[in-house]
Amino acid sequence: MPKSIVPVILCGGAGSRLWPVSRQLLPKQFLPLVTGRTLLQDTALRARVAQDTALRTREAAGPALPIVICNEAHRFLVQDQLAEIGIAARIVLEPAGRSTAAAVAIAALMCEKDDPVLLVLASDHAIRGTEAFNDAVRRAAVVAAAGSLVTFGIAPARPDSGFGYIERGDPLPGEAGAYKVARFVEKPPEAEARRLIATGRAYWNSGMFAFCAKRLLDELGRYRHDILDAARKALAGASDDLGFLRLGKDAFLACPAEAIDRAVMERTAHAAVIPAEFEWSDVGSWEALWDIAQKDADGNAARGDVQLQDTKGSLVFGERRLVATLGVEDLIIVDTDDALLVADRSRSQDVREVVEDLKRANRSEHLSHTRVYRPWGYYESVDAGERFQVKRLMVKPGAALSLQLHRKRAEHWVVVSGTARVTRGEEIIDLQENQSTYIPVGTRHRLENAGSEPLLIIEVQSGSYLGEDDIERFEDRYNRR
C-alpha cells in the first residue's frame, strides 16, 4: 500500500524580521499578514488539502494528524489557532530552539514505526497556486517513497543573496519533473547568484522537504548521529502536558543547533529537487511582504486606515489610527499602538538590527505588544504611571486565571461585560456588569469567566512594583511554570 503522508509544521521564530507587527511573543506565523487567516492557519489548511489530494490520487489510507513543533511559550496560540480552523494536531513543545534538524528528527522518531512520508513545512511561508502545490506534493511523495530526500525548488525571481540555492543535476528515473541535486549553494554573493540563475538549473531553496521517516533517520545517523542521539533521548524523556508533548529538557538542550539542510541535505547522496510551479514567499521582510501584496497604480501596498498622496512604491501598514503620507517614495511605514517603524524599503532586511538595539537597551517593545495573549484570553495595557497601571482583560468562556497572589501590588477589578467568578481569600463571589471588587496586597485570588460570553474586565493595579514577575501561583489549569 502507498505510504501515508504526515505534515510536519515547524513553528519556531523570533519575531524580529517583521517588527513591530511581529514580536517575540507573537511572531509572524500567528498573524494574518497575507489572507484573513494567520500564516500558520494557511499552512495547516494547505497541508491538509495537499495531503488529502495526494492520498486520493495514490489510494492510500486516510490522512494522519499533522505534527506541529513549537516553542513552549506559543503552545496555546498554536492550539487555539488550529482549533479555529477545525484541525487537530500533535503539538510538540521544544524547551528551546535548536534549529530544524533537531525538530525534524523528533518528528521522524515519532513516526519511525509506520515510516510515512514526512512533508516538512515552515509555518510562516506564503504560497499561491493550490493545484500546483498539491501536484508538487504528490510528486514529491512518490519520489520520497522511492528513497530520495526531496526539497522543493523555487524558480528565482532575481539574483537574491538572501536565499540559499539548489542546482539541479540529472533527471530522476520514474517521476517526471524530478531531478537529482547537483549541489547546494548557501546564500551566495549577488554576482554568483546571477551566474547560477543564468545556467537555468538553479532554484531558491524553499526550506520545504519530503522524505520517509526511516530514510531521514538513517541519513541523520550517518552524518549527525549526535543530533539524532540527543533527539532520541529528548523523546524518550518526553511527558504529556495537557495534551501537548513536552520534550525532555536536558537532553534537548544538549542537542546541537543545526539546520536540516546543512546536517543532511547538503551531505546525502539521495537528495532530489522538485521544481515548484506555485508562487512562494518566505515573508522574510517587509520588502518580501510588499512583493506579494496587492498594489495600487503607484506601486503602493496599504493596510488599515491609510491615506496616500503623491506616494510611490511604498508599504504602509496602520493598525489603530490614520496614517497619512505625502511626497514619499520606496518607504516601509508600519504603525502599531506602541511603536512606529519608518524605513527605506531597500533596508527592510536590517529591521532585525533595530530589534537587537531594543534588546541591548533593555526595552520591552521587541517582546510583546500592548496586548499580550495568555491561555485564558489576553490583557492589554491602557495606561500606566508612577505606582499604578491600568489594563483591559478578556477571559474566554470557561477559562480562569491561576490562583495567585502578589506581594507588592493590590488590584481593583471592574466588570465591563460578562459574569466574573472571583476567589478572594476564602471568599468566592460572582460579579455582573458594572460591579467591582478589591484584591489587597498578599491576598490569594482568582478570576474566572462563569458565563458563556467573553468576560471583559478593567484592572487597576497599584503598588510599589507592578512587574509581571510579582506573582506566586498555587493552582493553574494550564500548568504554567
Secondary structure, DSSP 8 states (H G I E B T S, - for coil): ----EEEEEEE---S-TTTTTSBTTB-GGGS-SSSSS-HHHHHHHHHHHHHHHHHHHHT-------EEEEEGGGHHHHHHHHHHTT---EEEEESS--HHHHHHHHHHHHTTTT--EEEEEETT-EEE-HHHHHHHHHHHHHHHHTT-EEEEEE--SS--TTS-EEEEEEE-SSSTT-EEEEEEE-S--HHHHHHHHHTT-EEEEEEEEEEEHHHHHHHHHHH-HHHHHHHHHHHHT-EEETTEEE--HHHHHTS----HIIIIITT-TTEEEEEE-SEEE---SHHHHHHHS---TTS-EEESSEEEES-BS-EEEESSS-EEEES-BSEEEEE-SS-EEEEEGGGGGGHHHHHHHHHHTT-STTT--SEEEETTEEEEEEEEETTEEEEEEEE-TT-B--EEE-SSEEEEEEEEES-EEEEETTEEEEE-TT-EEEE-TT--EEEEE-SSS-EEEEEEEEES---TT--EEEE-TT---
